[in-house]
Amino acid sequence: MKKDMFNDSSNLLVNYRVEIYSYQLELVLGDITIQEVDAIVNAANPYLEGGGGVDGAIHRKGGPAIMKETREKYPSGCKTGAAVPSNAGNLKAKYIFHAVGPCWYVQPDRFDLLSSTYNSCLKLAIELNCKSVVFPSISTGSYGYPIKESSVTAVNTIGDFFRSIQGQNTPLEFVRFSLFSEQDFTAYHNAIDKYLISG
Ligand code: ADP
């Protein structure tokens, strides 16, 4: 496993990148809607209704084509722990993966559900031939999940997924987190370092 830290001259303020089982895991501090990747993950609600936070930002900037497709294709929404794909409208991506994370206060099996949310997106990425996926910090806004616990679950799930597909011929090359505060960035940075030490 290799790791490096660097500044980027683009509008991404800070970056951190590690290699885990030949896949790249990256952190950037910034808005997920400006990311140029194959799939942008949206922290959606089970009704796929659109809301505030990252979901609001994606629908505002991506435009109505995204909601049009989710309403047509998924009239009963999406289960917690799962994810469904749509077009990415005006965003510079091929897909939006609408992923429904658990609510910290109401779901006792939240650790498994959060892990399942990340895994569902990673599986979708492979099914849809994506080489790059960017995640927000799922469930840590209005769904109230503490950043420390969530970052450890997110990073461990992704690291273990990379291990599970190690040596396989998959399209996936890198997974990125686009984090919205320095505090979130630090939490994910610490979770990665912990994963690397334990691995
Ligand atoms: P959830 O309902 O899953 O908690 P939220 O959208 O409320 O989803 O928050 C998830 C995380 O996304 C929070 O850490 C929030 O700060 C962050 N966030 C909000 N807007 C953006 C954005 N434009 N880009 C990246 N992250 C964002």
Residues whose N, C-alpha, C, O or C-beta is under 5 A from the ligand:
A	BS01	ADP	G30 D31 I32 T33 A43 G52 G53 V54 D55 A57 G101 P136 S137 I138 S139 T140 G141 S142 Y143 G144 S178 F180
